[in-house]
Amino acid sequence: MRRNGSACWISSALLALAAAAGPAYAAQGNAIGTAEYLAAYHLSVPPPPTAQGTPVALPLSEGPQVTGQARWFRFEVRLGTGTRQLAIYVPHVKPRAAVYLNGSFLGATDGFRLTDADSWNHPLYVLVPAVLAQPGVNLLLIEIEADVGDDFKLGPIQIGPDDDLLPVYRRQLWVQVTGVEVVTLLVGLIGAMAAVLWLRRRKEELFGLFALSCVIWMVRNTEFFVIRTQLASVSVLSAAALFWLVAVLFRLSFRILDRRFPRIEAALFAYAILMTAAIYFAGNAHQIAVTSIGYAALLPIAGVFLFYLTLATLRSPTVLRRLLWLAAMVTTLSGAYDLALMLRWVPWPAAYLMPYSAVFYSVTVGWALIDRFVKTHGEYEQLNVALDARVREHENALDAQYAKAAGLERERAVAAERDRILRNMHDGLGLHLISALQLVERGAHTPEQMSSVLRDALDELRIAIDSMSPTAHDLLVMLGNLRYRLEPRLHAAGINLHWNVADTDRIASLGPMEVTDITRIMQEACTNAIKHSRATEMSLSVSCTDGEALVISISDNGCGYDTRASREGVGIASMRKRARNIGARFTIESRPGQTRITLTLRTVSSPSAPAPV
Amino acid sequence: MPIDVAIVEDDAAPRERYAVLLASATDIRLLWTARTAAEAVRLLDLEAPQVLLVDLGLPDGSGLQVIARAKARHPECEVMVVSVFGDEEHVVGAIAAGASGYLLKDALADSFLNTIRELHAGGSPISPSIARIVLNRARPAGPRASGEAPECELADREREILVLVAKGFNFQEIGRLLEVSSNTVKTHIYRIYRKLSVHSRGEAVFEAKRLGLLDF
């Protein structure tokens, strides 16, 4: 609805313009009588009242044969007896004219007597001094210069009270001249903005075309209001501008529709070049005729374009296409109207309307630019949203992957831990409980034996629990804990333990599994000694050799035992097995007074990890 | 003058074992036994022991409460945790609450009694793994920014001693290595225990958590 509303508004504004220029003013109480053409008289020297003239009828659209330096027209004006200030109003006179009443000069159009001036589009308005006007018949003379071009016109003349005529004159002046000036200024401003935009973004052809069309439109419009032109060629330019304007506007319209018709566009530019040359070479004498023919030829082209545009708009009636259609329609219609006016087919007074259609084009192209900006911005936003979504998607995928990897890692760690605990239970506590069971089942046990086996089981359990503690990787702490627990028993057995541990970093590189197994082996060796060796001295040493081997040994001065004997063999076999588990070399030497068990581990040197303080 | 010992233990078998062990010594007297934390708290108010043995897992709460209460009411009372495994997770929390080390439930009679005697005489036993954990958790020695709240900070000598304990050396060996008497070593250990402990249960738990010693 709003669109139609604006279209209606624009149409009615156009109609109002036409209407304002349209109706003729009916003179009140004063009448223009006979009109005569006075041939062969001089410039600025009014012919005498007695001069013979040829009767003519207004409006005149074709100049009479010029026989002198000026064309003189004489009118008999019958005036009433009123005391109101009188004025004479000539809406259309071309080229420039001067007005005389009863032989006295009253006034002239701007630029009168200036050969390079052209104020053909300006209405003429002069006041009549009371002393010159006399009741009854007065003689009104109008002098029209004969030396500027071949275009001539003299519209109806009105004489009446200034109060009545002035508003009419002012309205006509506004429509014919001032309004065009305002529109031209507006087009210039909008064009300048478009030009700046285009300079910033050269690839946006639309901006450049629009700025160009604004410039051409300005040049075109100067014809309607510029009075003094120092360059004669400006009028040529102004006349030719319409052809260029059409070429540029067609191209612009195609771009707005996202279409390209290179041949049509090229043909229109070629036509503009041709017409510019034709108008230039036609000279003053034939300029109007050539221009009129050229303009007329544009009308069918515009008609075809309008037809195409109508189809395009019907096919896809976007706001932009409707606006473009409206602008093209208004431009074409006003162009046709102006051509008719030029050819005197339209009753006077009237005004050229095409300069105003620039407004419609400005609105349309302005809308196109805004539309394009908004769309581009929207696309960027959508692009950003899409990009964000993709980034999030990737993040989520990565998170899921990490979570999965972490889950797997956790599962692996849990499985390894479970294996370790199971092995601890199986190899340690399980074995001890089985031997306790065996003792009980055989019934061949003493309380001491029983207590010893259960204590071993508890020791095993403590090592298993230690192996899960945060310090489980620290060999010295674990061996120390073992000592801390066994010390009372060693003391009770009369064994003095010497603690010879070296301060070494490499021990830190052991894992809890190795540490636990080393501790078990040492525990087994200790408890064996407590139970069987009758030793008094025992020594546990931990050291590192230069060859990056960790050596742990335990020795006592007890009775020793036969390493091949089966009874002790069980414990030793178990120690051997554990040493194999952790890749350690296990050696045992035993004779009376000297038993030594040695574990040798190849370890990864980690000089970068200093020993914990 | 026998040493007055009290026991907080909910299981009958170990309770009886301790009673028998303590009865075998003439210089040690069993003052009372409690089965629950509530009972222990009530008895503590009635009669103060010189040495208190506490099991941490009590039916009506944690033994930490009892330790904190004992240290708050009777600062001179020495507390020892009695544990099956002596695993540091339990013991170190108890130390923060005011305990001085632990006794194993299956400890040999002599060692059980000797530990009580030594504790009464001012010697606090410390296992290598507890020493290691205390070392790991304590702030490194050296100057600290002004305005910081005082933390558990170890003196250099205390640190040295803990390092040696963590390597399995006993007090006599440490005394030889550092060229001090084993009694001096004991005094340092005792001081370390006091540094680690605070005198209310809330603070104890907070302290233990801050030191990363407890996972509740």
Interface residues (C-beta under 8 A of the other chain):
Chain A: R455 L458 L461 R462 I465 D466 S469 P470 T471 D474 L476 V477 M478 L479 G480 N481 R483 Y484 R485 E487 P488 R489 H491 A492 W499 V501 D503 P612 V613
Chain B: V84 F85 G86 D87 E88 E89 L104 D106 A107 L108 D110 S111 N114 P125 S127 P128 S129 A131 R132 I133 L135 N136 R159 V163 V165 A166 K167 G168 F169 N170 E173
